[in-house]
């Protein structure tokens, strides 16, 4: 997983998992957050958001990476583009969706 330096990076590292999920929910639907984190059930993401459940270390790292990328895109482009980014196939990812690449740690 390549980490892009962003001004949002510091926040995602210091934030609790529930805060990371809440921030992502401002960009993305729960199903895409779940996909990027590597879980099938969006309900699990809601539990992370409320603090009722903690993600595994691997899922937490994926969530932070997803937030960093979405925040970077929002800062450099727009929130609309950041919201569209995970649902758009990406040439640099062999025409796959970014959450799949993040889940597979590519």
Secondary structure, DSSP 8 states (H G I E B T S, - for coil): ------TTHHHHHHS-HHHHHHHHHTTS-HHHHHHHHT-S-HHHHHHHHHTSS---HHHHHHHHHHHHHHHHHHHHT-HHHHHHHTTSEEGGGTTEEHHHHHHTT-
